[in-house]
């Protein structure tokens, strides 16, 4: 794992501003995916911003009758919430099916949405991968592709997204709430949040530089 610097943010706006102003910075909360990728030198952030103290860890009702799920709500707590189990059982079941109890205890809502692909060629630095090293090629095209994409793929990438939670939230018409480096917030429908690979498979979502997920909103 390469050397990196580390800081703790005191507010979502501060975290977003610091990330935008610091080259190659990454947010870290549970770290269940990021730390694995750092150990393999696939992710090599120069600076980590700890967002665990931002207070984004509650599940609250919305005025419309839905739920606002904080970005730092752990997967275990989200799956076990009585309102989620009653009104959004699809989400609870997806979370329980998606990982071990130990991982669910650490993994966060935002981190789950931002997981990188589990494509074996992405995880092997000896293999070409346009998602890991843009322009290097896609070893999966001529390799073992049993668990990779059939639709929504491109000539550059056939990797799939690994989040079971994201699939459930997509079906539930979830909306992602973010805050940018300028302190402005915006809402992005989850169906518009992710990008198909096209010619730029390394660009996986619609977040801008430094932009931080604050919550996910479920409609009634």
Secondary structure, DSSP 4 states (H G I P E B T S, - for coil): ----EEEE-SSHHHHHHHHHHSTTEEEESS-TTHHHHHHTTS---SEEEE-GGG----EEE-TTS-EEEETT-BHHHHHH-HHHHHH-HHHHHHHHHHS-HHHHHH-BHHHHHTPPP--TTTS-TTS-BTTTSTTS-BGGGGS--TTS-SSS--SS-------HHHHHHHHTT-EEEEE-TTS-EEEEEHHHHB---TT-TT--B-PPTT-EEEEEEE--
